[in-house]
Amino acid sequence: MRDSQVSDTDFGLTNSNIYGIQKFMVKDIKKALFSNNTYKNCSYGVYVNNNDMNESILEGFEIKIQNCTFLNNKYGIYAYQNMVGTAPLNQFLINLLIEDSNFGSQDSQILNDYGIALHGVDFAQINRCNFNQNLYGLYALNSDFTIGNIDDANNVSKFYYNHIAGIAAHHALGNDAKIYHCVFSEPVDGPDYKSGIGIWLQSASAKIMHNEFSGLDSHGILMYDSETDRNIGGNILWNNKGCEMIGDSNSLSGIKDGYNVFTENSSTINSVLPDDPFDKEEIESWNQYFLANLSRSTAQIYGNIFNSGEVDFLLRLYPDESFFDYWGTNPDPVMTLVNQGVSQFYQGAWDSSIATMKAVVETYPDSVQTEFALEYLYLITKAIDADFDALRVYLDQKINSEDLAVYLKKEQVKTKTYISEKDYPTAIERLQLILNNPETVADSLFALVDQGYCLMNQNTNQSKMAENITQRSLNFNKYLDLMCNLSRVKEIGMSPQIPKKLNISSNYPNPFNPSTKICFDVPKDGKVTLSIFNIKGQKVKTLISEKLGAGKHEVLWDGKNNNGMTVASGIYFARIEHGGQSSVRKMMLMK
């Protein structure tokens, strides 16, 4: 059977085994109930798409899924609501209630790609479900969902052995992901399978309360460019094999005063800084850290409990303790002003918050903490539906290219404004610049996800696609395929390519203190010289002067000159020479 289509005012399917179909599609109905069914080896188990619905049904569609099992499907539940920006293309709204159901099993041969995949869904409530052996347990794009109930500790959903992530919520600023009383773990007596990240947020608003993350083969929580202020609380994160929590400073600051409990008993301290959050070969290096700050500004993490075993607590902060405010007594006047503006933001005092954040930008334009102000100026402009073009003009006037860290954040915020305006061609081209020359490996990964999102939303009939973009995800299904492969590049055996040109591709971290890893590409065998120069053009250190093979290479600069003396803070340049060609990259040492 290829398709099973059902059309009626109300519909129910119970006590059935659904095997090997492409999809079970419901259309032109107001309510549907699926109960006590098993879906196995299907492309789609339960499928709902508002494009298939009669526009006369304006009040929407309610679907209940109870006591069902989904095994070895590409998508267990697939719900697609076509969107224009954050509004449905028509007035047809999808509401889901999913209870007491199982997605996957402990059999390694029975694996759903996606337990649940949501696109633009108005609301989904998930209660007491088990997600066991999926690539993603739940993937939600621009959707509003709640798992559990903050007031009901017995409403527990469990996420075991989800290979990429238990939950991923992307591009949902303004659509809260509420995650309560969930367990993300690998049971001690369970099978020897590998799990991925517990929760992965990117450009999303979230409340993450009273969950447990333990023994995962990756990070507990990964957050990037997400709105979580004081909304991550009462969680327990202990002995995950990656970092307990990793992300940019604004997202990480959501844990302040949250009384989350972090425990890490590993005694191994690795002197080499990892740089790729998704590289399974680097997981052991991430394992030593409670928190990893992937950005340049300070993350506020006070009001939590850290149990560090025999290792000094400060050694469990990445890249080092200078990127964190862990006592809450930081006298930094910039952060005092930023916190005032954040408080005004959450009170809805938009004009006051704008004035405060602009005071930060104009008074402290070269402080890395100004990154927070730039982020909130974007969030306020989005919240009140103001003029993004005016914001871009203001940022260009106030932030100049010499302030490297803040300048990079300004460019990131400008790209987000184009995405919010649905100017996807401009955003795609700007994201390609990051992919061509990323500051960090993480930047490249997140830019690839954002570029795929833009491509999916771009109206290809009205705008011509650029020829030199990295990938071409054009609809939700292809976007989901991208997300499946994104984190499995090394697993699927991609062979390394010989670089086409000489290039310093990245240095990480940047800004740095005291050391940075410089990554560079060599197009053919031959002598390579890589040196460090100060802003006056004086050579301070020769890192490499030898014959190297064609390929990708890296070298660590410890912030010292040729005499072994530590250099002063400031801007430095890495210059590589090979075969009559050269490439230069600007770096910033900040102490």
ABEGO torsion letter per residue (X at the ends): XABBBBBBABBBBBGBBBBGBABBBBBGBABBBBBGBBBBGBABBBBBBAAABBAABAAEBBBBBBGBBBBGBABABBBBBBBBEABBABABBBBBBBBGBBBEBABAABBBABABBBBGBABBBBBGBBBBGBABABBBBGBBBBBEBAABAABBBBBBGBAABABBBBGABGBBBBBBGBBBBBBAABBBBBBBBABBBBGBBBBBBGBBBBGBABBABBBBGBBABGABBGBBBBGBABBABBEBAAAAAAABGAGBBBBBABABBBABBBABAABAAAAAAAAABABBBABABBBBABGBBBBAEABBAAAABOABAAABBAAGABABAAAAAAAAAAAAAAAGBAAAAAAAAAAAAAABAABAAAAAAAAAAAAAAAAAGBBAAAAAAAAAAABBAABAAAAAAAAAAAAAAAAAAGBAAAAAAAAAAAAABBABAAAAAAAAAAAAAAAAABBAAABBBBAABABBBABAAAAAAAAAAAAAAAAAGBBBBBBABBBBABBOBOBBOABBBBBBBBABBEBBBBBBBBAAGBBABBABBBBBBBEBBBBBBAGBBAAGBBBBBEBBBBBBBBGGBBBBBBBBBBX
